[in-house]
Amino acid sequence: MRARWVSLVVLLGLALTLAYVPQAGQVRAAGEQWLVIDRISSGCLSGQTGFEVAFRNLTPGEVYYADTIVKDFAGVVYMDEYFSATAPGPFDNDWSIFNRNDRGLQTGSFPMPENQVLILVVTLRDKHQQALWTTEVRFTCNADDFDVTSIAGCDQYMPITASSVVGTFVLDTPLYWAPGELVQPYTTVPAGKTAWVLGMDATGAYYKIVWVCDVLYVPRGTMGPNFDAVWGGRALPTTNAK
């Protein structure tokens, strides 16, 4: 497990960090990513809930910032971790929820509330503290649920419109790069996961979705409404998503 520490550089650069707003249309040549792959442990005390993560395309010897926030839907913050390190350093394959308050953003106390869906937001930043990639996960500390709801680092480049809706996979679902054309290698999404639904293909047989920064297709019968606190069972769009 990675060492937990806060660089003095973080404290000196705090004002810049909080003031920075990512600009739409940014393109990163290196394509650095911080993905949350799966859940590996549960618990509401500090250090008990953990996730499998993957840092991709980091440049060895380059400084990166790791920004971790855990909050509820009311905005109560339980974890506020922020530090810098030189790659590969602590950028390993597991990330746990700790009682941290590095920037003074923490407003909730541990243990985290049981039976309540919380949001984990991890953001990878470059040496200038500019956001490169953000992954958002929903979880319950005393259960084993795991739901990657968005990857904000690339959502801004996807054709998400006001009519788009986050839906839920009701079956284990194969992915298609075009209607009738399976993704290779063969890839499925487990039932219970969620994704942005942009609309339908011209035939009405497939939903056009956003999945891990790609626009793909899934058979219409494999997705249904998302009944979480945000979407409340909103009907999926049936318009032709060109």
N, C-alpha and C positions, 0 to 999 in steps of 0.2 A: 504494500500500500504506500502511496506517495507520502512524502514528508509534508507536514502542514506548517507553513511559515508565511510571513508577510514581508515583502521587500520594502526597504526604506524608499525605494523609487516609487512604490505605490502611494505612500503617504504624501510624497512631494508632488505627485501628479494627480492627486485626488480631484482638485478643482477642474482640471482639464477633462478628467474622466466623466464627471457628472454633467459637464456642459456639452459634451460631444453628442451630436446627433448624426447617425449614419446618413449619407446622402444617397438618394435613389439613383440607380444607374451605375453604382460602383462596380468595377470588374477587377477581380483579383487574379493576377497571372498565375500565382502559385496554387490557387485553389485549396487553401487550407480548410480543413473541416474538423468539427468536434461533434461526433455522432453519439447518441445514446442507443445502445444496441439491445439491451435486455436488463431485466432486474435480477439481482443475485442475492439479496437478503431483505428482511423486513424488520421493523421495530420502530418505536416512537421515541426512544432515547437517542442521545447524540451518538453517532457512529453506527447505529444499528441498521438503517436502511442504506443499501448500496446498489449501484448500477454498473453494468458492463458498458464501457465507453470505448470509442476509437478516435484517436487523433490521426488525421490523415494529411499527408503532403506538407508536414512541418519541415522547415529548413534547419538542419543541425547547426547549432551555434547561434541561431537567431533567438532574440528575446520575444516571448509571447506573454500575454496576460490571460489568466483564467478567472472568469467572472461567474460566480454561482449564486443564484437567488432561489430560495424556497419560500413560497407565499401561498395564502389561500385566496379564494375568489373575492374576498372583501379587501384584499391588499395588505393583510397582516403578514409581515416578513419574519420567518423563523430562522433562515440562514442567509448570511451576507458575507460571502467569502470572496476575496479579491487579492491576487498576488501575481507577481511576475517571476519568470524563470527562463533559463536558457534551454532550448530543446536539445536532446530529448528530455532531460531532467525528470520532473515529476509527472510528465504528460503520459501516463501509463494507461492500462486498460480497465481500471476500476475507479469509481468515484462515489464517495459516501456522503451522507447528510450529517453535518456536524453543527454544533452550537457555536457559530462564529458570528462576529459583528465587526468586520474589518473596516467598514465605512460608516458605521453608526446608523445603518438603515434598519436594523433588527427592531421589530416592535412586538414580537411574540416570544414566548418562553417555552423551553423544553420541560417535559416531553411534548412532542407535537400532538395535536388532537386526534384521537382515535375515530375511526368510521367517518372521516371527512376527507374529501378529495382535495389534494394539494397540488401545486404546480411547481415543478423544478424547471428553471430556466438557466441553461449554461451558454455562455458567450465566450468565444475565442477572440482575443484582440491582438493586434500587432504591437510592435514596440512603441508606436505612437498612441496606443490605447484606442485605436479605431477598430470597430467591430468587423470581424471577418466572417463569422458564422455563428448562428444561434440555433439551438435546439430546445424545444419545449416539451415537457413530459408531464402527464397527470398521473398521480399515484395516491394510494391510501397507505399510511405508515404501518398500520396493523393488518394489512392484507398483502396479496402478492400481485395486485393489478399493475398494469404497465401499458401506457397509452401515449405514443408519440403523436401529439396533436398538430404540431407545425414545425417547420424549419424556417424560421423567419429570415435567416440569412439568404435564402433563395426565393422565398415567397414573393418578394418585391419584383422578381423577374418573371413570375408565372402569370398566366392570363386569368387571374382571379378577379371576378367582377362582383357587382352588388347582388347579382342573382345566384352566385355560387354559395353552396351550403356544405358544411362538414357532415358527412354521412358515416355510417357504421357498416363494416363488413359483417354480413349475417351468415356467411359460409366461408370456409377456406377457399380462397379465390386465386386462380391463375391470372397473371398479368399479361397484357397484350400491348405491343408497341403500335399496332394499328388494328382495327376491327378484323378478327379472324387470324391475326398473325401473332403467335405466342412470343413472348420475350425469351431470348436465349442467353444464358442457360435458363431452363424452365424455372420460374420463380412464382411462389404463391404467398399470399398475405393471409395470416390466420384470422379466423372469425373473431370479432370483437375489436379489431383495430379500426382506426378512423382515418379518413382522408377527405381533402377538398373534392367536391363533385362540381364540375364546371357546367355540365349539361349532358346531352346525349349525342350519339353519332347520327348521321343522316337517316339510318334505318330504324333507329329507336331500339336497337338490340343491345347497345353497349352504353355504359356511362363513361364519359371522359373525365379523368381524375388527375390530381397532382399527387405523385408518390416519390418521395426522396428526390425532389428537385427535377423530376421528369414528368412530362405529360403523357399518360398512358391510358389504357382502356381496360374495363372489366365488364363481364356480362351483366346485363341489367338486373337479373334476379339475385345477384350476390351482394347487393348493398341495400340498406334501408335507412330510415331516419336515425339521427343521434339524439337520444333522450336525456342528455346530460343537462346541467344547470344553465349552460350557455345557449344550446340550440333547441332544447325543449321539444324534440320530435318534429322539427320543421321539415316539410316535404322536400324531397330532392328535386332539383330543377329538371324539367323535361324538354326544355328548349334545345334546339340544335346548336351544339357548341362547335363552331367552325374553327 
